[in-house]
């Protein structure tokens, strides 16, 4: 009798596992063959397993199928491999696959925070924040100058990540970012501080102030009673901490990898230097002094914009998008139905490195996006996300990256020291992993060598 209990127990486990790992076959979807491989167990044990690499391998194994069922442990996931299908499914904001992580319920109102925060990153608002962003870039130049006093080789990855993504950590000597935000919100609402930055606009949003563009942009916070505010200080602080962490990490990674790719191609490097010099020359006065940079000056650097977009295509900061089906979804032009509660995944990195979507996808070619507003490359580009998950701060992020690179290119002669062991790993954003990071030989330009900015 007692022997039957363990047999029954293991039989139930076996049937459950078998039921889970046959989900896609039972529902008519093409799926991978399941099995437990020694190589997989070895990678997990040694902590060398890379989730993004596993997704890319599953994508390649699917062949020409537009959908492919895979399994992440006990979670059946449907890979979407067709760009048009992915757009049809994810682009409706309130569709079957709505992203509820950014939804907030207040009373009887449902608020999508990302949708409401769109006006914060309008061109007019970004122009207002331009000087503060430039101060950060100038601080980076001074930091490089200081380091150059002692050595000529610099790990530029550390410089960019420290400058663009450095956030305070909890310790006995510092406050957590969330605590700093709470104090800042109180000061901004009291009217003691008015600063043209993202925090100021988030505080205006919390108070229900108008963020939509008008002829005269107002940065002053019109404070309302606590019960009338859209978000509590605690929720705003939590949201802001998450928003800034994600945004700054992605911005620093993209800036680093753009510089990494630029310096490996002398032709791209020369073309960018020429574009920056032409822009700097256009801002000169009669006495050969240079006017202050403006947002329009940075926005005019179209080839640099193409380089950044190509970097995001090759190394997207978000390598895949996951959504949970909220209601049974019949897939167009097929007999299959994605059932409620199932997970779908759009492997952005794998799709943007697919020969069907981009010609020679492993090569870095900014010309794909240079002065191009439509076509296959533009349609297939998903680096900023899709639908409700599209990056609302993409214009601001592009400005930060552009200013950082312009300051570096116009002040320093940089040469990449090739490393055969270099790897690009996701943790969670793409980073360069090798012994010396992004090791560059850096020399300060002389005053007459180029148009310094």
N, C-alpha and C positions, 0 to 999 in steps of 0.2 A: 504493500500500500504506500509506504513512504517513498519507494522508488518512483512511483507514478507522479509525485508532486514536482520533482525537478524536471522530469520529462515533459510534463504539462507546461511548466513555466518556460522552458526553453522553446517549446513548440509555439507558444503564444508570441514570444519575442521574434522567432523566425517568421511567423506569418505576418506580424506587424511590419517588420523590415521589408519583407517581400512585397507587401501591399504598397508601402511608400515608394519603393524603388521600381515599381512597375506602373506608376501613376500615368506617365505620358503615353506609354504604349497602350494602356487600357482606354485612354481618351482619344486615341487616333493621331497623336503627334509623333513625328520622328524624334528619336531620342538616342542618347549615347548608351553604349553597353556598360553596365555597372559591374564593378568588381573591386576588390581590395588588393592594391598592388604594394609590393615591398618598397618600391621607390618612394611612393607617397608616404608610407609610414616612416621611412627613414628621414624624409624631409621634415615631417611634422615633429619627430623626436628631436632632431638637431636644430629646430626652429629656422629652417631654411625655406619652408614652404611659402611661396609668393602667390597670394590670392589673385592678383591681376594677371600673372603669367598663366595661371590655371584657366582663367576665363578666356584668354587669348588662344590657348591651345584647344579649348572646347569649341571656340568659334571656327578655327581652321578645320577641325574634325568634321564639322557639319556640311562641308562641301558647298553645294549651290542652294541648299535649302534656305527658305526665308525665315523659318522658325526651327528651333532645335531645343529639345528638352534635356536639361541637365539636372544634377542633384548636388546640392551643397549640404553634405551630411544628411540630415533628415528633412531637408527643405527642397521640394521640387521647384525648379526655376526654369522659366521659358526664355531662352535667348532669342532676341529679335535681330535678324541679320540683314534686313532690307530697310534702307533709309526712308523710303516713302511710307512703308508700313509703320515704322517707328514714329514718324511725324503724325500719321493719322491717329495713332493711339494716344500719344502723349501731348499733342499740341492743344486740344480742347482743355481749357482751364478747369472747368467743372465737369469733367467727363467721368468715365468708368475707372480711371486710374489717377484720380486726384491725389496730389501730395498734401496730406493733412498735417504734416509736421509744422507748417507755417501758419496753420489756421488758429484763430483765437476767438473764443465765444465770449461776448459781453452782453449779458441780458438776453435779448432775443435776436441779437445781431451776430452773424458769423463774419469775421474779418480775416482776409488773407493778407498777412503782413507783407509778404514780398510784393504783392500787387499794389498795396497802399504805399509802399516805400519807393515805388518807381519815380515819382517827382523829385525825390531827394537827389537823384543822380541825373537830373536833366542837365543839358549843356549850360544853361544859365547858372545853376547852382554850382556846377563844377568850376566854372570861370571864377565864381566868388571864392572858392577854396584854393585857387591856383597858387597864391603866394605862400600859404602854409605848406603845400606840397613841395614847393620849390625850396623852402627852408630846410626840409628834410633831406632833399637831394644835395644841397650845399653842405650840410653837415656831413654827409657821406664823403664828399670830396675832401673836406678837412681831415676826416678820419684816415683816408688813404694817404694824404700828405704826411700825416704824423707817422704812419707805419713805414713809409718810404725812407724816413730818416735813418732807419736801422737796417733795412734790407730792400732788395729790389724785386724779390718774388713774393707774391701775395696770393692767398687763397681768397679769390673774389666771391666765392660762394658764401663764405662766412661773413664777409663785409655786407653783401646784399641781404642776407637773411637776418643779420643783426640790425641793419638799418630799417628794412621794410617789414619785418615780421617779429621784432622783439617786443614781447609783452611781459609785464611783471609777473613773477611767480610768487606763490605764497611762501613766506618765511618769517622769521622773527624780526626781520628788518624791513620788510616791504608788505604792502597791502596786496590782496588779490585784486585782479582787474575789476571784478564785480563790485568790490568795496569802493574802489576809486570812482567807478561809474555812478554809484549811489550818491556819493558826495558831490560829484560834478553836476548831477541832475538837480540836486537841491540848490546849488549855487546859481545854476543857469535860470531856474524858475524864480529865484529871488531877484533876478535882474542884475546881480552883482558882476556877472561875467557874460559878455556877448562875444562869441568867437565864430568865425566862418569855417565850420567844420561839420563832420558827419554827426557828432554828438549833439550839436546845437539843433540840427534838423530832426534828430530822433526825439529830442525833448519837445520840439514844436509838435511833432506827430502825437506824442503822448497826451498833449493838451488839446488835441483836435484842431490845431491851427491849420490854416490853408497853406499847402505846400505847392499848389499848382502855379505854374509860371504866370507872371503878370508883368506889366510895364515897369514896376518898381518892386524888386524882390526885398522882402522884409525878413530880417534875421532875428528880430526881437521875439521873445517868447511871451505869448498872451496867456498868462497863468489862469487856470480855472479851478473850481473846487475839486477836491479829491474824488468825490463820487462821480464827477463828470469826465474824468480822465479815461482815455481808451485803455491804458495799461497801468498797472501798479508799478512802483519803482522796482520791486523785486523781479517782476516779469520782464520789464524793460532791460534791467541790468543783465538778467540771464540771456535774453535774446541778443543784446548788444555784444556780450562776451563771445557768444557762439558765432555771431555774424562776423565780428572782427577777426577772430581766430581763423576762420575758414578763409576769409578774404585776404588777409595779410600773408598767410602761408602760400596761397595760390599765386599771389602777386610776386612774392620773392622767388618762388620756383620758376615762374615764367621768365622773369628778368634774368635769372642766372642761366637758364638753358638757352635763351635768345643770345646772350653774350657768348656762350659756349659754342653755338653753331656759327655765329658771325665770324669769330676769330679763327675758325677752321677753314674758312673760305676767303682767300685774299680778294677775289673779285667782289663778293658781297661786302666785305669790309671797306674796300675802296669806294664802292658806290654809296655806302652809308656815310662815310666821311665827307664825300663830296656833297651829299644832300644837306648834312649838318652845316658845312661851311657856307653853302649857298644861303641857307636860312639865316645864319649869323651875319653874313655879308649884307643881307637885305635889311637888317636891323641897325646898321651902322649910320652914324651921323656924319656931317661934313668934316668934323674934327677927328674922325676915325674912332670915336668912342661908340660903344654898343648900348643901345637902349635896353631897358628891362624886357625880358622875355614875356610873352603873353600866351594865353591859351591858343590863340589863332596861329601863332608861330609854331608851336608844338604840333598842332593839328595838321599843319601843312606838310609834315614829314610823312608822305604817303608810302615811301618805300620802307621806312621803319615800321609803319603800321602793318605792311604786308609781312615783314619779318616776324613780328609778334604773332600775327594770325597763323603763320606757318608753324611757329613753335607750338602754339596751342593745338594745332592739328596733329603734330607729331607727338607731342607730350601733353595731352590734356590734363589739367590739374584735377579733374574729376574723370577717372578712366571709365566709369560705367554709371548708369542711372538705374536704380531699382524702384519699382512701384508694386503695390498690392492692388489686385483687382477688387473694386468695391461692389461690383454688380456683374453678373454673367455677361460676357462680351463675345458676340459672334464675330469671328474674323471674316472680313470681306473677301469674297471670291474663294471661299473654302467652306468645308462642312464642319470644321472644328469650332469649339467654343471654349474660351478661357473662363474657367469657373471662378466664382467669387472666393476670395481668400487666397488665390494663387499669386505667386510672385512672378513678375516679368522683369527682364533685364535688357537694357540697351548697352552693349559693350562699345562705348564710344571710341576708345583707343583702338580696339581691333578693327572697327568699321572704318576708321580714318587711316588705317594702314593696310586697307584692302585694295588690291589692284583694280577691282571692279569699280571702286569709288574714286580713286585718285591714281593717276599715272605715276609710276615709279614712286610709290608711297614712302619708301625708306630713305629717299633722297630729300635733302632740305632745299626747297625751291620757293623762295618768296614770290617769284613771278606768277605763281598760281593765283595770287590775290592782289597783285599790283595793278591798280587802276581797272579792276574788274568788279562789276556790280551784279552780274548775273552769269549763269552758265552752270555746268555740272559741278565744278569745284565749289562754287558758292552754295548750291543746293545741298550738296553732300556734307558740308561743313557743319559740325554739331559741337564744336569745342566749348561753346558758352552754355550748352544745355538745350533742352527742348521744353516747350509749353510752360507750365507753371514753375518748372525748375530752371528756367533760363536765368542767367546771371544778371540781376538788375543793376549791378555796379560795374558792368563791363567797361563803360566809358571812363569811369573814374580809375579803374584798375589800369586801363591802357594809358591814361595820362601819367600815373605814377611810374609805370615801367618806362615810358618814353622819356620822362624827365631824368630818371636815374641813368639811362643809357646815354642820353645826350650829354649829360654832365661828364660822364666817364670818357666818352669818345672825344669830346672837345678839350679835355684837360690832360689826358694821358695817352701815351703810346703804349698799347698793350699787345703782348704776344703770348699765344697759348703754348704751354709746354705739354706736348702730347704725352699721354699716358696710355700704354697698351692695355692696362688692367681696368680702365674706366668702365663703370656700369651706371645705368640709370635705373634706380629702384624707386618704388612707390612706398612712402612711409609717413602719412598717407598720400601726400603730394609728391611729385617726382623730385628726386634729389640725385646729385652726382655722388657716387660712392667709389672712392679710390683712396689711395694712401695720402695724396696731397690735395684732394678736393679739386676745385677749379683753379689750378696753379697757373698764375700769369706772371710773365716778366713785364714789369710796369716801369715806365719812365715818364717823368713829368715833362709836358711840352714846354718849350721855351716861349716867351711872349710873342715872338715873331714867327713861330712855327705853324700856327693855325689860329683860327678865330676862336679864342677861348670864351666860354660862356659862364 
